Amino acid sequence: MFILLKNKNPHMKIYHNPRCKKSRTGLAHLQTKTSDIQIVTYLSDAPFTEESLKAVLTKLGKSPLEMCRKQEAAFKEHIKGKDLSDNELIRLMAENPKLINRPIIETDTHAVWGDPPSEIDSLF
């Protein structure tokens, strides 16, 4: 499920977890810059597919391992100490979306990890 804040063709998309302080801070920062935002609650309503996650990682310019939350139990159980390919990591991240660092803010051509929130400013 996507929540539209302004119009049907939002300029920016934020992959958001409302229970995460960093994600809430990133969203609040983004809202000071624009109201043209699509909020994607990727943990529940709009999970990443492997293909959509690959596309976002490409826009971020980051490897799957760089965008993994290493403190998560799923990381310790499935990834830590293992020699996994990027495709294997992406599959695990899509299956366990809590592994994905947040918030991610995406435009048509670029994406940033909004931690710290000032990183979002590079999209403007």
N, C-alpha and C positions, 0 to 999 in steps of 0.2 A: 504494500500500500504506500502510495506517495502522498505527501501532504503539500499542497501548493500554497505558498504564502501570498503570491501576487497574481500571477497569470498562468496560462496553460503551457507556456514555453519558457520555463525559467532559464535564466542565463547561467546560474550556478547551482550545483547539486552538492549537498553535504551528506556524507554517510555518517549517520549520527546514532549514538546510544544515549538516550535520555537519562540513563542511570549513571553515566560516566561524567565526573566533574570536568575532565579535560574536554570532553565532547561538548558539554553545556557551555563551557567558557569559549570554545571555538565558535559555536553557533552564535553566542551573544556578540562576539567580536565581528563576525560576518554580518550580522544584522545592523551593526553600526555603519557598514559600508554600502549595503544594498538591501532592498526588500525583494529583489528578483531571485528568490531562492527556492529550490526544491529540497525538502528534507526527506531523506531516505533512512528509515529505521531498519537498517540492514540485519540486525540480529533477529528480528521477528517478522516484519511485514514484507521485506524485499531483500531476501538473501542474495549474496553474490553467487553467480555461476562461475565455473572455472574460466570461461571465456570473458565474462565481464571483469573479473578480477585481474586477468592478464592485461586487459586493455587499460585498466586504471593503473596498474603497476608500470606499464609502459609510459603513461602520461606522467607518473610520479618520477620516473627515472630511477626507481629503486628496485632492488632485488626482493624476492619474496621473504627471504630471511631478515632483511632490514626492516620489513614491515610486520614482523611477528612480535607479538607480546610475549616476551620470554618468561614472564612471571606466571603465565597461565598453566594450569595443571595439564591441559592438552599439549602444551609445548614440551613440558617435562616428560610426559608419557610417550608422545609420538615423534618428537623431533630432536630433543637434546641428545647430543653424543652420536647422532646417526648421520651418515653421509647420504643425504637425500638430494635428488635433482630438483631444479626449480619447478618442474611440472608436478613432482610429488608433493612439494611444499604447497603449491597452489591448490592442489586437490585437497590437502589437509586443511588449508585455510578456508576453502569453500565449505567443507564439511563441518568445520568448527570455527564459525565466524568470530568468536570471542578472541581468536588468535590475532585478528587484524587490528593493528594500531589505528586509533581514531583520535580526532575526526579526520576524514579525508574530504577535501573540497575539490570539486572537479568542474572544469569548464569544457567547452567543445574540444579544446586543444591541449589543455594543461591540467595538472592536478598538484596539490600540495598536501602534506600532512600538517594539520593545524596545531602542532605542538612544538614550539610555543605559538600562541595565536597570531603573533606578528608575522609568521610565515604566510598567513593568508593574504597579507598586504601585497605580496608579489604578484597576485592575480589581477591587481588593479593598475 
